[in-house]
Amino acid sequence: RRRVLEASQQLTEIISSCLESEPSTEGLGSGGDKDPGAEEEPASHCLWVDKFTPRRYMELLSDDYTNRCLLKWLKLWDTVVFGKEKAPKKAKPSTAAHLPFSQPKEHPNKWKTKVQLTEEILEAELDQHKRPKYKVALLCGPPGLGKTTLAHVIARHAGYNAVEMNASDDRSPEVFKTRIEAATQMRSVLGANEKPNCLIIDEIDGAPAASINVLLSIIHRKDVDGEGAAGAGRRRR
């Protein structure tokens, strides 16, 4: 036990000395320029999970099928949120027209991938307002899988301002409802965050049943059809 304690103490001293010598070597290598050192200094004191977390979609190491399906579902909201019409897909020239003895295709979906089939299903299930059928995407899996990171990266990639709330912290249904409505009905008008909000509810499995019922009531809230042009204008806004 004494040898183990001595070895651990020596290792701690070596690590601390290496960490103390890093800023000085970075300052010498910068050639007197303070800007790179100022940017690298806070990075050396942050956690590794924050330092090496994915920032862009191409840096994700999680399941590609899950990433693409979630991004496709979020991009289906562009027509309603951003007013962007979906660009028509260019038809690929088929080689069947040039074959003299072409047989009819019995299985048109035989050679389609799982991602393509899922994207077609999501596109086909749009409501009358051109919104996705499912208003909420649920990510499940063991801790440390990258669910929250994936949600933040996908939201930024699609042009949203990611707003995160922890469902296990807001135990009161009233506070839970207030935070959801604030994130979904308000937007930032100051600074560079003039983007629509994408609400990310973390640890929803730890929320009480009353908060889950509040969330379900908001999801299943039906649009009330008003009368006259004024009502239609309000609904559009």
C-alpha positions in Angstrom: 0.0 0.0 0.0 2.9 2.4 0.8 4.5 1.7 -2.6 1.2 2.3 -4.4 0.7 5.6 -2.5 4.3 6.7 -3.4 3.8 5.8 -7.1 0.5 7.7 -7.3 2.0 10.7 -5.6 4.9 10.7 -8.1 2.5 10.4 -11.0 0.4 13.3 -9.7 3.5 15.5 -9.5 4.5 14.6 -13.0 1.0 15.4 -14.4 0.8 18.7 -12.5 4.3 19.7 -13.7 3.3 18.9 -17.3 0.1 21.0 -17.0 2.0 23.9 -15.6 4.6 23.8 -18.4 2.0 23.8 -21.2 1.0 27.5 -21.1 4.7 28.6 -21.1 5.5 26.5 -24.2 2.4 27.7 -26.0 3.4 31.3 -25.3 6.9 30.8 -26.6 5.7 29.1 -29.8 3.2 31.8 -30.6 5.9 34.3 -31.4 4.7 37.1 -29.1 1.2 37.0 -30.5 -1.3 36.9 -27.6 -4.4 36.0 -29.5 -3.7 32.3 -30.0 -2.6 31.9 -26.4 -5.7 33.6 -25.2 -7.9 31.2 -27.2 -6.0 28.1 -26.1 -5.8 29.0 -22.4 -9.5 28.4 -21.5 -9.5 25.3 -23.6 -6.8 23.7 -21.4 -8.9 24.1 -18.3 -12.2 22.7 -19.7 -13.4 19.1 -19.4 -12.4 16.7 -22.1 -16.1 16.0 -22.9 -16.6 19.7 -23.6 -13.2 20.1 -25.4 -13.7 17.3 -27.8 -17.5 17.4 -28.2 -18.7 17.4 -31.8 -19.5 20.8 -33.1 -20.6 19.9 -36.6 -22.7 17.2 -38.2 -19.8 15.5 -39.9 -18.0 15.1 -36.6 -20.7 12.9 -35.1 -19.7 9.3 -34.3 -23.1 8.1 -33.4 -25.3 5.8 -35.6 -25.6 7.3 -39.0 -29.2 6.0 -39.5 -30.4 7.8 -36.4 -28.5 11.0 -37.3 -30.0 11.2 -40.8 -33.6 10.3 -39.7 -33.5 12.9 -37.0 -32.1 15.5 -39.3 -34.7 14.6 -42.0 -37.5 15.0 -39.4 -36.3 18.4 -38.3 -35.8 19.6 -41.9 -39.4 18.8 -42.6 -40.4 21.8 -40.5 -38.7 24.2 -42.8 -41.9 24.8 -44.8 -43.7 26.0 -41.7 -40.9 27.6 -39.7 -38.7 29.2 -42.4 -41.3 29.4 -45.2 -39.0 27.3 -47.5 -40.7 25.2 -50.1 -39.2 21.8 -50.6 -36.9 21.6 -53.6 -38.2 19.0 -56.1 -35.9 16.0 -56.5 -34.2 15.6 -59.9 -35.3 12.5 -61.7 -32.4 10.2 -62.5 -32.3 8.9 -66.0 -33.3 5.2 -65.9 -31.6 2.6 -67.9 -34.8 0.6 -68.2 -36.0 2.8 -71.1 -33.0 1.9 -73.2 -33.4 -1.9 -72.8 -35.3 -3.6 -75.5 -36.7 -6.3 -73.2 -37.5 -4.4 -70.0 -39.7 -6.1 -67.5 -42.0 -4.3 -65.2 -40.7 -3.8 -61.7 -42.5 -6.0 -59.2 -40.7 -4.7 -56.2 -39.9 -0.9 -56.6 -38.6 -0.6 -53.1 -36.3 -3.7 -53.3 -33.1 -1.8 -53.8 -33.8 1.2 -51.5 -31.9 1.6 -48.3 -33.4 1.7 -44.8 -32.7 5.4 -44.6 -34.4 6.2 -47.9 -37.5 4.2 -46.9 -37.7 6.0 -43.6 -37.3 9.4 -45.2 -40.1 8.6 -47.7 -42.4 7.5 -44.8 -41.7 10.8 -42.9 -42.4 12.9 -46.1 -45.7 11.0 -46.7 -47.0 11.6 -43.2 -47.5 15.4 -43.3 -50.6 17.0 -42.0 -52.7 19.7 -43.7 -50.3 22.5 -42.6 -47.3 20.6 -44.1 -46.0 19.7 -40.7 -44.7 16.3 -39.7 -47.2 13.9 -38.2 -45.0 13.4 -35.1 -44.4 16.7 -33.3 -41.8 15.3 -30.9 -38.7 13.1 -31.5 -37.7 10.8 -28.6 -34.1 9.7 -28.3 -33.5 6.8 -26.0 -30.4 4.9 -25.0 -27.9 4.3 -22.2 -26.1 7.2 -20.5 -23.1 8.6 -22.4 -24.4 7.5 -25.9 -24.5 11.1 -27.2 -28.2 11.8 -27.2 -28.0 15.4 -26.0 -25.0 16.2 -28.1 -26.8 14.8 -31.2 -29.8 17.0 -30.5 -27.7 20.2 -30.1 -25.7 19.5 -33.3 -28.8 18.7 -35.4 -30.6 21.8 -34.1 -27.7 24.1 -35.0 -27.2 22.3 -38.3 -30.8 22.9 -39.3 -30.6 26.6 -38.4 -32.3 26.7 -35.0 -31.3 28.1 -31.6 -31.0 25.1 -29.3 -32.9 25.7 -26.0 -32.2 23.0 -23.4 -34.2 22.3 -20.3 -33.9 19.5 -17.8 -37.1 17.8 -17.1 -35.9 16.1 -13.9 -35.0 19.5 -12.3 -38.4 21.2 -13.0 -40.6 19.0 -10.8 -43.5 21.4 -10.7 -46.0 21.0 -13.6 -46.6 24.8 -13.6 -42.9 25.6 -14.0 -42.5 22.8 -16.6 -45.4 24.3 -18.6 -44.1 27.9 -18.3 -40.6 26.9 -19.6 -42.0 25.0 -22.5 -44.3 27.8 -23.6 -41.5 30.3 -23.2 -39.2 28.3 -25.4 -41.8 27.5 -28.1 -43.7 30.8 -28.2 -40.9 33.3 -27.8 -37.7 34.0 -29.7 -34.6 36.1 -29.1 -34.6 39.5 -30.7 -31.2 40.7 -29.4 -27.8 39.7 -30.5 -26.9 36.9 -33.0 -29.5 34.4 -31.8 -32.3 35.7 -34.0 -33.3 32.2 -34.9 -36.4 30.0 -34.1 -36.0 27.9 -31.0 -35.6 24.2 -30.9 -36.6 22.8 -27.5 -34.4 20.0 -26.2 -35.9 18.4 -23.0 -33.2 16.4 -21.3 -33.9 13.5 -18.9 -37.6 13.3 -19.7 -37.7 9.9 -18.1 -37.1 11.6 -14.7 -40.1 14.0 -15.0 -43.2 13.3 -12.9 -46.4 12.1 -14.5 -48.1 15.5 -14.1 -45.3 17.1 -16.2 -45.7 14.4 -18.9 -49.4 15.1 -19.0 -48.7 18.8 -19.5 -46.3 18.0 -22.4 -48.9 15.6 -24.0 -51.6 18.2 -23.8 -49.4 20.8 -25.6 -48.5 18.2 -28.3 -52.1 17.1 -28.9 -53.4 20.7 -28.8 -55.5 21.0 -31.9 -55.5 24.1 -34.1 -58.8 26.0 -33.8 -60.1 27.1 -37.2 -61.2 30.7 -36.9 -63.8 32.4 -39.1 -63.0 35.1 -41.6 -59.8 36.4 -43.1 -58.6 37.9 -39.8 -58.6 34.5 -38.2 -56.7 33.0 -41.1 -54.1 35.8 -40.9 -53.6 35.2 -37.2 -53.1 31.5 -37.7 -50.5 32.2 -40.4 -48.6 34.5 -38.1 
